[in-house]
């Protein structure tokens, strides 16, 4: 495993620590899960936008003009 340092505001760190304590997580576990969830959501966006565009086109095709 690699280690790295990050900087964040005291308020943010306090919230993270409170949340981690309530869920039985380490900071590292929470930040890893959060980063992976963010990346996965961003990677899914092109597929989601493609589906939205396909639905919009299908709805327009069904609209009586």
Secondary structure, 3 states (H helix, E strand, C coil): CCCCCCCCCHHHHHHHHHHHHHHCCCHHHHHHHHHHHHHHHHHHHHHHHHHHHHHHHHHHHHCCC
